[in-house]
Amino acid sequence: MLKHITLISVVLLTAVLTACQSTSPTQPKSVDSATVGHLKIDMLEMSYAPPTLNVDHAGRYSVTISNTSSVPHDILFANNVQLAIAPGKQAETVLDVPESGLTFFCTLPGHKDAGMVGAITVNNQVLPATKVQTDTDNKSVDAKKYIDNEVVSTSADYILHDPKAPPLQAGKVHDIRLIAEEKQNIVAKGVAQALWTFNGQVPGPVLHVRVGDSVRVHLENPITNKLAHSVDFHASQVAWNDEMTSINPGESKLYEWRADYAGVWMYHCGSNPALHHIASGMYGMVIVEPREGLPKVDHEFAIVQSEFYLGKAGGITDLHKAGATHGPDYVVFNGVAFQYKDHPIEVGTGKKVRMYVLNAGPNEDSSFHIVGTIFNRVIKEGMELVPENKGHYGAQAVDLAPAQGAIIEFSTAEDGLYPMVTHAFNFVGKGALGLIKSGDGDPKN
């Protein structure tokens, strides 16, 4: 009997060592009595298979968990046994399954909400609908920190996002470093969320190149992150299962592409679920100018509209809210609600202003409008309204579905304030309001 126990203990120790990281508040148990059966659970991209396992009797079971997905996962059982398993790896443990059954879920941020929950039932007993959500959430402080909704209050103010578009990058080959950072950001005054970002900012850095240029993106996912991340450049033409594949914490990759078409393009994290990664801040703008360039103007700005679906204070984005409603908590320009209302964008009266505008979504359409102006030039998704056109037509708003971009040009007629909004006015009060300050801002002077 002692030999039997020692052999199983060695197997268990080997399984723990093969796990990519152990975050368990308690380690898997050693077997001290005979098991009554064996269970197998597979980790898929955002689910367990099978999601429910039924056993005929309560008792001690050996369990094999295999991560068949491309991203890291863990599993936390209601009895506080927890294992973290790297992609392509497996681990074993033993579980004491009570008559009431056991629930389990993945504690990595957002994975539970995306569907990584399950249960072990006894004799087909139906568990309460809330049991998967509540049984494991309060088991230990160590586990709770991974459940992604710790309450974090903040009095910190946001960092103003400079709306000026970066200049055209010199040369024909551009090396860009993008670092996936999971960090706290301020999305409105006094409102913090745990966001997933490129280079620590929302939106990510703006790339400004020309048709024919080559772009070499060095994507890094630091070992300190919990999640797999990726990047998808809409301005590129590459296979989805090549450069756009996810990389795990501690990995990096090179994404090479050539700018073949002009326009305002989106880039974003495409890791599963993409909705969660985009809604959490992983997006940015690429400006690709025509080979011959664009006419000179006096001011150039880059404006990205997007939405936030808040979880608990300081917690991660609420995936259920993002996926099920058309009611974002905030709709913002360049990552922070009302920041350009508080800090108006200054232009010279009568000067030519060019704005590169992107709707990153992830869900809502934009009707981009600047009160008191008329757009005399609009380039939207390859279609152009040119200045001084026959008939002298102009544009009052630019409609942008999620992931669509445009270039608009206008001038202010006099000193004053010109509100920048989405004309879907149910969102203006949620943060989609800024001011263009022309001259000294006072039309009476």
C-alpha positions, 0 to 999 in steps of 0.5 A, spaced: 500 500 500 505 504 501 508 503 494 502 505 491 501 511 495 508 513 493 507 512 486 501 516 485 504 522 489 510 522 484 505 522 478 501 528 482 508 532 483 510 531 476 503 534 474 504 540 478 511 541 475 508 541 468 503 547 470 505 553 467 504 557 473 500 555 480 496 560 483 492 555 487 491 557 494 491 550 496 495 545 492 492 538 489 491 533 495 495 527 495 491 520 495 490 517 502 485 512 500 482 509 494 479 513 488 472 511 486 473 513 479 476 517 474 474 524 470 477 528 464 476 535 463 478 539 457 480 546 457 477 549 450 478 556 448 473 559 452 469 553 455 470 546 458 468 540 455 464 537 458 461 543 462 458 538 466 460 531 469 455 526 472 458 521 477 453 516 480 456 516 487 460 521 492 467 520 493 474 521 491 476 521 484 482 522 480 481 528 475 486 529 469 485 536 466 488 538 459 489 544 456 487 543 448 487 551 447 492 556 444 492 560 451 493 559 458 487 557 463 486 555 470 481 551 474 478 553 481 474 548 484 469 549 489 473 545 494 479 550 493 483 546 489 486 550 483 491 548 477 494 553 472 495 549 465 499 552 459 497 550 452 498 543 450 499 541 457 495 537 462 495 536 470 492 531 474 489 531 481 484 528 486 477 531 488 473 529 494 466 530 491 460 531 496 453 529 495 452 536 493 457 536 487 462 541 485 462 547 481 469 550 477 471 555 473 477 559 470 479 565 474 483 568 469 480 575 468 474 575 463 474 567 462 469 565 467 464 571 464 466 568 457 463 561 458 469 557 462 464 554 468 462 547 469 460 543 475 460 535 477 454 533 479 452 527 483 446 522 480 444 527 476 442 532 481 441 539 478 445 545 482 442 551 483 443 556 477 447 561 481 452 556 484 457 556 479 458 563 480 457 563 488 460 557 490 468 559 488 468 566 489 469 567 496 473 561 498 479 564 499 483 571 498 488 568 494 483 566 489 479 572 489 484 576 487 484 573 480 476 573 480 478 580 477 473 584 481 476 587 487 473 594 489 478 599 487 476 606 489 480 612 486 481 620 486 486 620 481 485 624 475 485 622 468 491 623 463 489 628 458 490 624 451 494 629 446 489 629 440 494 631 435 496 626 430 503 624 429 507 626 423 508 622 418 514 617 419 520 618 416 523 612 411 520 606 408 520 601 413 518 602 420 519 598 426 514 599 431 514 596 438 507 594 441 507 591 448 500 588 451 499 591 458 494 589 463 493 595 468 489 600 471 487 606 467 482 612 468 476 612 464 472 618 467 474 622 473 474 618 479 473 612 475 478 606 474 478 600 470 482 594 469 484 595 462 488 591 457 492 596 453 497 597 447 503 600 451 499 602 457 494 607 453 487 607 450 487 608 445 494 605 443 499 609 439 497 612 432 501 609 426 502 614 420 505 611 414 504 612 406 502 607 401 508 602 399 511 603 406 513 596 410 511 596 417 514 591 422 510 590 428 514 587 434 509 585 439 510 583 446 506 579 452 510 580 458 510 574 463 507 579 468 500 578 464 495 573 465 492 573 458 494 571 451 494 577 447 494 578 439 494 584 434 490 585 428 491 590 423 486 592 418 491 595 414 494 589 412 493 583 408 496 577 412 493 570 414 489 570 420 492 564 422 499 567 421 501 574 424 494 574 428 495 568 432 495 569 440 501 569 444 502 567 451 505 571 457 512 571 456 512 570 449 513 575 443 512 575 435 514 579 429 508 581 425 510 584 418 505 587 413 506 592 407 501 598 407 498 597 400 491 602 401 490 609 403 485 610 409 484 610 416 484 603 419 483 600 426 488 595 429 486 591 435 487 585 439 483 579 436 484 574 442 478 570 444 473 573 446 475 579 441 469 583 444 472 583 451 479 585 449 477 590 444 472 593 449 477 593 455 482 598 451 486 594 446 485 598 439 488 603 435 489 607 429 493 607 423 493 612 418 496 610 411 496 616 406 496 616 399 503 615 396 503 622 393 501 624 400 495 629 403 495 637 402 498 641 407 493 643 412 494 647 419 492 642 424 491 635 424 488 631 429 486 623 431 480 622 434 478 615 436 471 613 438 469 607 443 465 605 449 466 602 456 462 597 459 464 597 466 465 592 471 466 593 479 470 599 481 477 597 479 475 591 476 475 588 468 470 590 463 463 587 464 463 582 458 456 580 459 454 587 459 458 588 452 455 582 449 448 583 451 446 590 451 446 597 447 447 601 453 455 602 454 456 606 461 461 611 457 462 613 450 468 616 449 473 620 444 480 617 445 479 613 451 476 618 457 469 621 457 469 628 456 476 630 456 476 635 450 470 638 454 474 639 460 480 641 455 478 644 449 482 642 442 485 649 440 485 651 433 486 658 429 479 661 426 479 660 419 485 655 419 484 648 415 483 643 420 484 635 418 481 630 423 482 622 422 476 619 425 476 612 427 470 608 430 473 602 434 466 600 437 466 595 439 458 595 438 455 602 437 455 606 430 458 613 430 455 619 427 461 624 427 459 631 427 462 638 429 456 643 431 457 649 427 461 647 421 461 643 415 465 638 412 468 640 405 472 634 404 470 627 407 474 621 405 470 615 408 472 608 406 475 609 400 470 614 397 471 622 397 467 628 397 472 633 394 472 641 396 469 645 390 466 639 387 460 640 382 454 643 386 458 645 392 456 639 396 458 639 403 457 634 409 454 635 416 456 628 419 460 622 417 457 615 419 461 610 421 460 603 423 465 599 428 471 599 425 470 604 420 474 610 419 474 617 415 478 623 414 474 630 415 476 637 413 473 643 415 474 650 418 471 655 423 468 661 421 469 665 427 472 665 434 468 661 439 466 654 441 464 648 436 462 642 440 464 635 437 459 629 438 456 623 435 449 625 433 447 619 436 445 624 442 443 618 447 451 617 448 453 625 448 451 625 456 455 619 456 462 622 455 462 623 447 462 630 447 468 635 446 469 642 444 473 645 439 476 652 441 477 657 435 481 663 437 480 665 444 473 662 444 469 668 445 465 670 438 463 677 442 470 679 441 
